[in-house]
């Protein structure tokens, strides 16, 4: 077996480094827009309220189907739980977005 050519290895290393730099530069996402943030908040809140209300309605229907009239007890309870979960998700999303924006601002300050 012969030893690899050092010039070819250096060239390969240089090309790999350039490819990594291009990939890292292309991976940057632009900061979220105000419409994007509002849409994400609305989606988080509406989805959790709909799921909570739907689960409550389904449980009420199921119990009613088997002779236990619970309407609308479970629907109200699960609607409230869904609302609380939605608010919690919006708060968590807001924290995540603020962290992302702050990290982007710190990177921009370092580049200056």
Backbone torsions as a table, in degrees:
resi	resn	phi	psi	omega
1	UNK	NA	139.1	179.6
2	UNK	-101.4	153.3	178.6
3	UNK	-73.4	145.1	178.9
4	UNK	-67.2	151.5	-179.8
5	UNK	-69.3	122.4	-177.5
6	UNK	-62.8	-33.7	179.4
7	UNK	-65.1	-40.7	179.1
8	UNK	-66.8	-38.4	178.1
9	UNK	-65.8	-41.1	177.5
10	UNK	-63.0	-42.8	178.5
11	UNK	-62.8	-42.7	178.4
12	UNK	-62.7	-43.5	178.0
13	UNK	-60.9	-41.1	179.6
14	UNK	-64.6	-42.2	-179.4
15	UNK	-67.0	-37.6	177.6
16	UNK	-64.9	-42.4	178.3
17	UNK	-61.6	-42.7	178.4
18	UNK	-63.6	-40.6	179.5
19	UNK	-65.2	-39.3	177.9
20	UNK	-64.8	-40.5	178.6
21	UNK	-64.2	-42.7	178.4
22	UNK	-63.5	-40.5	-179.3
23	UNK	-66.8	-41.7	179.7
24	UNK	-66.0	-37.4	179.1
25	UNK	-69.3	-35.2	-179.9
26	UNK	-77.3	-17.7	-177.0
27	UNK	-81.5	-11.9	-179.3
28	UNK	-66.1	130.6	176.1
29	UNK	-99.9	145.6	175.4
30	UNK	-69.6	155.9	179.1
31	UNK	-63.4	151.1	-178.1
32	UNK	-66.1	143.7	178.0
33	UNK	-84.4	167.0	179.2
34	UNK	-64.4	-38.3	177.7
35	UNK	-66.8	-37.9	177.8
36	UNK	-64.6	-42.2	178.5
37	UNK	-65.1	-45.9	179.7
38	UNK	-62.9	-40.2	178.3
39	UNK	-64.8	-39.6	179.2
40	UNK	-67.4	-42.1	177.6
41	UNK	-61.6	-46.1	-179.0
42	UNK	-63.0	-41.6	179.4
43	UNK	-63.4	-45.4	179.5
44	UNK	-58.9	-46.7	-175.6
45	UNK	-70.7	-48.7	-177.4
46	UNK	-64.4	-42.1	-178.5
47	UNK	-62.3	-43.9	-178.3
48	UNK	-69.4	-36.5	177.9
49	UNK	-67.2	-42.7	179.6
50	UNK	-65.0	-43.6	179.4
51	UNK	-64.8	-44.7	178.9
52	UNK	-61.9	-48.2	178.2
53	UNK	-63.2	-39.6	179.2
54	UNK	-65.2	-41.3	176.7
55	UNK	-63.4	-44.3	178.4
56	UNK	-61.9	-44.0	178.0
57	UNK	-62.0	-41.9	179.4
58	UNK	-63.6	-41.9	178.4
59	UNK	-66.6	-42.6	176.2
60	UNK	-59.7	-44.1	179.8
61	UNK	-63.0	-43.4	-178.7
62	UNK	-63.3	-47.0	178.2
63	UNK	-64.7	-40.1	177.6
64	UNK	-63.7	-35.1	179.5
65	UNK	-65.5	-30.6	-179.8
66	UNK	-99.2	13.7	172.5
67	UNK	94.8	10.5	176.9
68	UNK	-111.7	95.7	-176.8
69	UNK	-71.4	102.3	-179.6
70	UNK	-111.3	-0.6	-174.7
71	UNK	-59.3	141.1	-14.3
72	UNK	-98.9	32.0	-173.5
73	UNK	-56.8	-55.5	-176.4
74	UNK	-68.2	-32.3	178.6
75	UNK	-64.3	-41.8	179.1
76	UNK	-66.8	-45.1	-178.3
77	UNK	-62.3	-48.1	-177.8
78	UNK	-72.6	-27.9	173.9
79	UNK	-63.3	-43.3	178.8
80	UNK	-66.1	-42.4	177.6
81	UNK	-63.3	-39.9	177.4
82	UNK	-64.7	-38.8	177.5
83	UNK	-64.1	-44.3	178.7
84	UNK	-62.9	-42.3	178.2
85	UNK	-64.2	-38.8	178.6
86	UNK	-64.3	-42.3	178.4
87	UNK	-64.9	-41.2	177.7
88	UNK	-62.3	-42.0	178.7
89	UNK	-64.8	-39.7	178.8
90	UNK	-64.4	-41.9	178.8
91	UNK	-64.1	-41.3	178.7
92	UNK	-65.5	-40.6	178.8
93	UNK	-65.0	-40.3	178.8
94	UNK	-62.3	-41.5	177.7
95	UNK	-63.2	-42.6	179.9
96	UNK	-63.3	-43.7	-179.0
97	UNK	-67.9	-40.8	177.8
98	UNK	-62.0	-40.4	177.9
99	UNK	-63.8	-43.0	179.8
100	UNK	-63.4	-42.6	179.7
101	UNK	-67.0	-41.9	179.4
102	UNK	-64.4	-39.1	178.1
103	UNK	-65.6	-38.5	178.0
104	UNK	-66.5	-38.4	178.7
105	UNK	-68.3	-36.9	178.9
106	UNK	-66.4	-40.3	178.2
107	UNK	-64.1	-40.1	179.9
108	UNK	-64.5	-40.2	178.6
109	UNK	-65.4	-36.7	179.9
110	UNK	-67.9	-33.2	-177.7
111	UNK	-73.6	-22.6	-177.4
112	UNK	-73.8	NA	NA
